[in-house]
């Protein structure tokens, strides 16, 4: 479940793979919601034991709390446990065609993802033409938190704590061959009591594609999208998430987005103006990507310390090549291996980033 298969320009139900190797036709049929109609059992199981159900009467909608990338999100109550949960109604491009069995299989497998920094998928509720995902409920996200705390960027301890938790959750998912592909502050949820941070919507891009517009036709943000995706690469992997985290890291420090582009070309140019226009020397193979143009303006690389001025030198070293080591005994990682390295093959991994000097003194993490 690791490589991407394009940029997801259309809002479609689209699975990149055919599911687990060795899946039999009977297993696929068992996951097909169209088989779960009159007289059928209320539950189906995947080979791995993840269970889906078509019984919506277990959940009572309390209120609509927003529109996400993939559909409408409701605050709801589990009638059995009385637990407050988040209910995501997935938007389907062709509702008359029902819910593809491959999408059900992909999502059901995500129920196995159990980690303290991942929002837990508790249930998959489906009928012939509807699909709901049941998650644990958290009503605060990183964007809301930054907007409500103007002094947030001046507290390096909380920034380090949040960054560490983001990387820890991503490293776990990547170790299970699951990508996010659409990380942004809005889907990093926070428990205001403990300051525990949890990643939401992991794996949904693989099951449903990355839409160009949200359920309410709002354009999906490009601000955290990796350059290889923007340049049309059809074979991308875990580095796309690390790029997004680098952008979010800089935003936490600056209290404003690092690359706030309003179109794909504008997003690319905002990246190039700071990190330099890539070429075959800095990123072998870049000129062969579908959307790379030889006519792109040739911008030089800026020192990121001037772009994120409030970030200490060790943090700059984690982000980008141009680091300044003043009064620090740091053995920097190789110049190319940073979060905002444009060449994805040389971008640092989430696991390696957790071991970086910048995060050595974070202390207790929820």
ZAVEXVO-224921 format. One line per field, with one value per residue (C-alpha): residue number from 1; chain; x, y, z. Coordinates in nm, 4 decimals. Layout:
N
k [NUM,...] .
c [A,...] .
X [X,...] .
Y [Y,...] .
Z [Z,...] .
//
This chain:
366
k [1,2,3,4,5,6,7,8,9,10,11,12,13,14,15,16,17,18,19,20,21,22,23,24,25,26,27,28,29,30,31,32,33,34,35,36,37,38,39,40,41,42,43,44,45,46,47,48,49,50,51,52,53,54,55,56,57,58,59,60,61,62,63,64,65,66,67,68,69,70,71,72,73,74,75,76,77,78,79,80,81,82,83,84,85,86,87,88,89,90,91,92,93,94,95,96,97,98,99,100,101,102,103,104,105,106,107,108,109,110,111,112,113,114,115,116,117,118,119,120,121,122,123,124,125,126,127,128,129,130,131,132,133,134,135,136,137,138,139,140,141,142,143,144,145,146,147,148,149,150,151,152,153,154,155,156,157,158,159,160,161,162,163,164,165,166,167,168,169,170,171,172,173,174,175,176,177,178,179,180,181,182,183,184,185,186,187,188,189,190,191,192,193,194,195,196,197,198,199,200,201,202,203,204,205,206,207,208,209,210,211,212,213,214,215,216,217,218,219,220,221,222,223,224,225,226,227,228,229,230,231,232,233,234,235,236,237,238,239,240,241,242,243,244,245,246,247,248,249,250,251,252,253,254,255,256,257,258,259,260,261,262,263,264,265,266,267,268,269,270,271,272,273,274,275,276,277,278,279,280,281,282,283,284,285,286,287,288,289,290,291,292,293,294,295,296,297,298,299,300,301,302,303,304,305,306,307,308,309,310,311,312,313,314,315,316,317,318,319,320,321,322,323,324,325,326,327,328,329,330,331,332,333,334,335,336,337,338,339,340,341,342,343,344,345,346,347,348,349,350,351,352,353,354,355,356,357,358,359,360,361,362,363,364,365,366] .
c [A,A,A,A,A,A,A,A,A,A,A,A,A,A,A,A,A,A,A,A,A,A,A,A,A,A,A,A,A,A,A,A,A,A,A,A,A,A,A,A,A,A,A,A,A,A,A,A,A,A,A,A,A,A,A,A,A,A,A,A,A,A,A,A,A,A,A,A,A,A,A,A,A,A,A,A,A,A,A,A,A,A,A,A,A,A,A,A,A,A,A,A,A,A,A,A,A,A,A,A,A,A,A,A,A,A,A,A,A,A,A,A,A,A,A,A,A,A,A,A,A,A,A,A,A,A,A,A,A,A,A,A,A,A,A,A,A,A,A,A,A,A,A,A,A,A,A,A,A,A,A,A,A,A,A,A,A,A,A,A,A,A,A,A,A,A,A,A,A,A,A,A,A,A,A,A,A,A,A,A,A,A,A,A,A,A,A,A,A,A,A,A,A,A,A,A,A,A,A,A,A,A,A,A,A,A,A,A,A,A,A,A,A,A,A,A,A,A,A,A,A,A,A,A,A,A,A,A,A,A,A,A,A,A,A,A,A,A,A,A,A,A,A,A,A,A,A,A,A,A,A,A,A,A,A,A,A,A,A,A,A,A,A,A,A,A,A,A,A,A,A,A,A,A,A,A,A,A,A,A,A,A,A,A,A,A,A,A,A,A,A,A,A,A,A,A,A,A,A,A,A,A,A,A,A,A,A,A,A,A,A,A,A,A,A,A,A,A,A,A,A,A,A,A,A,A,A,A,A,A,A,A,A,A,A,A,A,A,A,A,A,A,A,A,A,A,A,A,A,A,A,A,A,A,A,A,A,A,A,A,A,A,A,A,A,A] .
X [0.0000,0.2919,0.3176,0.0813,-0.0640,-0.1109,-0.2288,-0.5933,-0.7239,-1.0778,-1.3050,-1.3314,-1.3407,-1.0075,-0.7949,-0.4360,-0.4068,-0.6295,-0.6129,-0.4234,-0.2326,-0.4092,-0.7584,-1.0049,-1.3188,-1.5245,-1.3376,-1.3957,-1.7620,-1.7940,-1.6731,-1.9124,-2.1903,-2.4239,-2.4262,-2.5344,-2.8977,-3.2302,-3.1929,-2.8148,-2.6208,-2.5562,-2.1827,-1.9048,-1.5433,-1.2169,-0.9582,-0.7712,-1.0719,-1.1673,-1.5448,-1.7830,-2.1530,-2.4522,-2.6452,-2.6671,-2.9197,-2.6307,-2.5267,-2.7243,-2.6150,-2.5878,-2.4745,-2.2867,-1.9382,-1.7840,-1.7072,-1.3795,-1.1905,-1.3920,-1.7385,-1.9498,-1.8393,-2.0904,-2.0601,-2.2557,-2.3323,-2.2887,-2.6237,-2.4643,-2.1650,-2.2960,-1.9564,-1.9239,-1.7782,-1.7026,-1.9070,-1.7684,-2.0107,-1.7925,-1.8779,-1.9187,-1.8704,-2.1309,-2.3708,-2.5893,-2.2998,-2.2769,-1.9663,-1.6845,-1.5762,-1.2132,-1.2784,-1.4424,-1.1448,-0.8900,-1.0773,-1.1411,-0.7687,-0.7145,-0.8987,-0.5859,-0.3887,-0.3578,-0.1253,-0.1430,-0.0828,-0.3391,-0.7108,-0.8687,-1.1081,-1.3678,-1.6177,-1.7034,-2.0761,-2.2044,-2.5198,-2.5671,-2.5032,-2.3664,-2.0395,-1.9737,-1.6512,-1.6689,-1.3728,-1.2898,-1.4023,-1.1637,-1.2934,-0.9656,-0.7222,-0.3796,-0.5102,-0.7719,-0.5105,-0.2642,-0.5384,-0.6509,-0.2993,-0.1057,0.1942,0.2061,0.5015,0.7126,0.7025,0.9653,0.8722,0.5158,0.6301,0.8823,0.6238,0.3723,0.6332,0.7579,0.4052,0.3334,0.6527,0.5847,0.2392,0.3699,0.6590,0.4105,0.1858,0.4763,0.6057,0.2660,0.2901,0.0166,0.0513,-0.1509,-0.0845,-0.2963,-0.1478,-0.2371,-0.3002,-0.6745,-0.6321,-0.3928,-0.6273,-0.5381,-0.6670,-0.6750,-0.6413,-0.3283,-0.1871,-0.1790,-0.1786,-0.3360,-0.3298,-0.6682,-0.7624,-0.4592,-0.5108,-0.8235,-0.6443,-0.5578,-0.9168,-1.0868,-0.8234,-0.7189,-1.0015,-0.9455,-1.2454,-1.4050,-1.7598,-1.8741,-1.6686,-1.3976,-1.0623,-0.8386,-0.5283,-0.2003,0.0132,0.1498,0.1752,0.5149,0.6868,0.6999,0.3188,0.2874,0.5227,0.3085,0.5053,0.2965,0.5236,0.5576,0.5897,0.6453,0.8556,0.5387,0.4205,0.7578,0.7445,0.4022,0.5313,0.8209,0.5721,0.3608,0.6713,0.7691,0.4096,0.4015,0.7112,0.6119,0.2385,0.1668,0.1887,0.5301,0.4103,0.0541,-0.0007,-0.3423,-0.2806,-0.0434,0.1945,0.1799,0.2524,0.5539,0.6878,0.6496,0.8560,1.1166,1.1534,1.2686,1.4349,1.5611,1.4435,1.5457,1.7619,1.9305,2.2188,2.0029,1.7282,1.8253,1.5260,1.3246,1.3295,1.1591,0.8569,0.5348,0.4760,0.8339,0.9002,1.2441,1.1034,1.0546,1.2275,1.5650,1.5524,1.8526,1.8258,1.7582,1.8956,1.5926,1.7163,1.6036,1.2636,1.1970,1.3944,1.2580,1.3669,1.6849,1.9738,1.9058,1.5505,1.6759,1.9118,1.6200,1.4243,1.6731,2.0275,2.1220,2.1785,2.3668,2.5513,2.6182,2.7299,2.5911,2.7828,2.5811,2.6813,2.4384,2.2752,2.3900,2.2952,2.0411,1.8645,1.6251,1.2468,1.2259,1.4739,1.3016,1.4495,1.2240,1.4884,1.7108,1.4437,1.4814,1.2477,1.0060,1.1942,1.5289,1.3773,1.2717,1.6398,1.7475,1.9314,1.6392,1.4177,1.6701,1.5460,1.1686,1.1176,0.7740,0.5468,0.1779] .
Y [0.0000,0.2336,0.3852,0.6436,0.6237,0.9808,1.3100,1.2352,1.5210,1.3847,1.3033,0.9333,0.6088,0.4718,0.2000,0.1783,-0.1939,-0.4951,-0.5506,-0.8098,-1.0664,-1.3956,-1.2486,-1.4902,-1.3971,-1.5147,-1.2797,-0.9892,-1.0826,-1.0927,-0.7335,-0.6088,-0.4078,-0.4949,-0.8473,-0.7121,-0.6424,-0.7991,-1.1098,-1.0764,-1.0713,-0.7328,-0.7851,-0.8901,-0.9664,-0.9280,-1.2024,-1.0095,-0.9968,-0.6305,-0.6032,-0.3767,-0.3322,-0.1819,-0.1038,0.2753,0.2591,0.2018,0.5646,0.8802,1.1989,1.4878,1.7704,1.8422,1.9663,2.0275,1.9256,1.7480,1.6492,1.3314,1.4310,1.5545,1.5005,1.4627,1.4520,1.1426,0.9073,0.5331,0.4132,0.0983,0.2470,0.6053,0.7156,1.0357,0.9554,1.1291,0.9982,1.0685,1.0280,0.9552,1.1371,0.8996,1.0254,0.7880,0.7030,0.4997,0.2573,0.1774,0.1370,-0.0521,-0.3657,-0.2643,0.0569,-0.1418,-0.3762,-0.0924,0.0904,-0.2237,-0.2934,0.0492,-0.0716,-0.2651,0.0599,0.0982,0.3725,0.6530,0.9167,0.7865,0.8685,0.5283,0.3963,0.2125,0.0961,0.0965,0.1372,0.0723,0.0043,-0.0405,0.3242,0.4834,0.4595,0.5958,0.5775,0.5855,0.7494,0.8479,1.2059,1.5002,1.8520,2.0481,2.0455,2.2023,2.4842,2.5862,2.5603,2.7853,3.0355,3.0596,3.0812,3.3750,3.2954,2.9329,2.9860,3.1301,2.8115,2.5727,2.3033,2.2604,2.2803,2.0030,1.7972,1.8256,1.7625,1.4546,1.3140,1.3817,1.2035,0.9161,0.8599,0.8849,0.6471,0.3924,0.4194,0.4074,0.0945,-0.0592,0.0540,0.3165,0.6707,0.9807,1.2005,1.4903,1.5950,1.9440,2.1131,2.0504,1.6742,1.6784,1.6489,1.7479,1.6394,1.9759,1.8059,1.6012,1.7803,1.4411,1.4862,1.2313,1.2024,1.1772,1.0479,0.8238,0.5852,0.7528,0.8950,0.5422,0.4267,0.7326,0.9329,1.2896,1.5067,1.8471,1.9839,1.9030,1.7861,2.1502,2.2294,2.4114,2.3700,2.1247,2.3039,2.2518,2.4161,2.0899,1.8909,1.7485,1.8746,1.5280,1.5131,1.8689,1.7781,1.4817,1.1863,0.8709,0.6758,0.8380,0.6984,0.7824,1.0975,1.2871,1.2788,1.3902,1.6943,1.7845,1.7603,1.9904,2.2497,2.2112,2.2367,2.5693,2.6920,2.6154,2.8317,3.1165,3.1056,3.1272,2.8803,2.8376,2.7808,2.9230,2.8651,2.9151,2.6861,2.4026,2.6241,2.8968,2.6351,2.5082,2.8594,2.9449,2.6351,2.7173,3.0789,2.9553,2.6209,2.6948,2.5624,2.1952,2.0603,1.7317,1.8107,1.8731,1.6233,1.3572,1.2693,1.5821,1.7062,1.3832,1.4320,1.4968,1.8540,1.9794,2.2612,2.3702,2.7239,2.7356,3.0444,2.9585,3.0728,3.0281,2.8568,3.0800,3.0198,2.8835,3.0479,3.3780,3.2313,3.0718,3.3202,3.2136,2.8520,2.7398,2.6106,2.2437,2.2891,2.4583,2.1648,1.9221,2.1256,2.2230,2.2310,2.5845,2.5443,2.7749,2.6147,2.8874,2.7641,2.4163,2.0915,1.9304,1.6590,1.7495,1.4834,1.4887,1.8085,1.6411,1.4403,1.6987,1.7265,1.9869,1.8216,1.8378,1.5095,1.2530,0.9803,1.1887,1.3201,1.2156,0.9423,0.9971,0.7377,0.9112,1.2532,1.1265,1.0721,1.4210,1.6554,1.9009,1.6484,1.5212,1.7353,1.7202,1.5333,1.3868,1.3291,1.2330] .
Z [0.0000,-0.0550,-0.3995,-0.5443,-0.8875,-1.0019,-0.8692,-0.8036,-1.0145,-1.0179,-0.7279,-0.7833,-0.5964,-0.7081,-0.5544,-0.6657,-0.6046,-0.6233,-0.2500,-0.0509,-0.2485,-0.2595,-0.2277,-0.3753,-0.5709,-0.2742,-0.0404,-0.2759,-0.3048,0.0737,0.0894,-0.1770,-0.0092,-0.2952,-0.1551,0.1804,0.0968,0.1846,0.3908,0.4076,0.7346,0.8890,0.9067,0.6748,0.7539,0.5743,0.5757,0.8453,1.0750,1.0275,1.0460,0.8614,0.9253,0.7504,1.0700,1.0879,1.3713,1.6138,1.5615,1.6313,1.4546,1.6992,1.4727,1.1541,1.2420,0.9030,0.5486,0.4993,0.1879,0.1507,0.2662,0.5557,0.9162,1.1988,1.5729,1.6704,1.9578,1.9753,2.1128,2.2546,2.4384,2.4702,2.3374,2.1337,1.7927,1.4625,1.1707,0.8230,0.5352,0.2341,-0.0849,-0.3788,-0.7344,-0.8772,-0.5977,-0.8305,-0.8750,-0.5047,-0.2927,-0.4671,-0.2830,-0.3250,-0.1298,0.1483,0.1596,0.1741,0.4488,0.6515,0.6598,0.8180,1.1269,1.2133,1.2519,1.6292,1.7541,2.0075,1.7396,1.4899,1.5087,1.5541,1.2885,1.4963,1.2386,0.8697,0.8131,0.4650,0.2749,-0.0969,-0.1839,0.1332,0.3220,0.6699,0.8684,1.2481,1.4235,1.7784,1.8401,1.8832,1.8184,1.8094,1.5187,1.4738,1.2533,1.5113,1.7842,1.5989,1.5116,1.8746,2.0245,1.8739,2.0975,1.9826,1.7475,2.0282,2.2362,2.0953,2.3476,2.2241,1.8598,1.9228,2.1089,1.8250,1.5539,1.7377,1.7628,1.3945,1.2927,1.5299,1.3820,1.0263,1.0933,1.2270,0.9218,0.6783,0.8508,0.7693,0.4054,0.4405,0.3029,0.3819,0.0735,0.2001,0.5348,0.6592,0.9954,0.9633,0.9883,1.2806,1.5781,1.9342,2.2734,2.4578,2.7976,2.7307,2.4217,2.2512,1.8731,1.6380,1.2599,1.0887,0.7426,0.6961,0.4072,0.2708,-0.0337,-0.1436,-0.1154,-0.2607,-0.4487,-0.3658,-0.4957,-0.6494,-0.4601,-0.1267,-0.0649,-0.0714,-0.3846,-0.1921,-0.3643,-0.1795,-0.0538,-0.2357,0.0314,0.1707,-0.1515,-0.2443,-0.5618,-0.7183,-0.7093,-0.8411,-1.1278,-1.2251,-1.0901,-1.1075,-0.8770,-0.5390,-0.1917,0.1757,0.1115,0.0078,0.3693,0.5047,0.2738,0.4121,0.7679,0.6811,0.5556,0.8700,1.0903,0.9317,0.9611,1.3333,1.3796,1.1448,1.2244,0.8518,0.5613,0.4007,0.0423,0.0108,-0.3607,-0.5211,-0.8196,-0.9007,-1.0975,-0.8315,-0.5652,-0.7593,-0.8118,-0.4415,-0.3628,-0.6284,-0.5109,-0.1702,-0.2381,-0.5886,-0.9233,-0.9469,-1.2266,-1.3143,-1.0789,-0.7729,-0.8591,-1.1150,-1.3324,-1.2558,-1.6165,-1.7248,-1.5000,-1.6982,-1.5840,-1.5671,-1.8147,-1.9312,-1.9423,-1.5633,-1.4180,-1.2640,-0.9012,-0.6676,-0.3296,-0.0286,0.3172,0.5015,0.8205,0.6671,0.5779,0.9185,1.1325,1.4710,1.4323,1.6065,1.3982,1.4690,1.3397,1.0235,0.9739,0.9937,0.7390,0.4727,0.3389,0.4390,0.8120,1.0462,1.3368,1.5911,1.9305,1.8624,1.8628,1.5818,1.3417,1.0638,0.8519,0.4869,0.3058,0.0819,0.3493,0.4904,0.5175,0.2403,0.0057,-0.3327,-0.4560,-0.2835,-0.3059,-0.0776,0.1589,0.5210,0.6474,0.9344,1.1393,1.0859,1.1585,1.5018,1.5811,1.4744,1.7106,1.7111,1.8894,2.1435,2.4330,2.3997,2.7284,2.8016,2.5042,2.5493] .
//
